[in-house]
């Protein structure tokens, strides 16, 4: 699933009911390269690095919550 897919509580519940959810991490540089290469990311229009940094900051607690549930 994409990074924002599990922000929706219903989608998260469905994913968690079928098994564990484990976020996959990579370096910021790798994320920038992937998003630039794939194109078509409306949330990242404009300054990709700045917008991606902001999204990661906003979502970091949400992503960490999956790791806490897995313990």
ABEGO torsion letter per residue (X at the ends): XBAAAAABAAAAAAAAAAEBBBBBBBBAAAAAAAAAAAEGBAAABEBAAAAAAAAAAAAAAAAAAAAAAAX
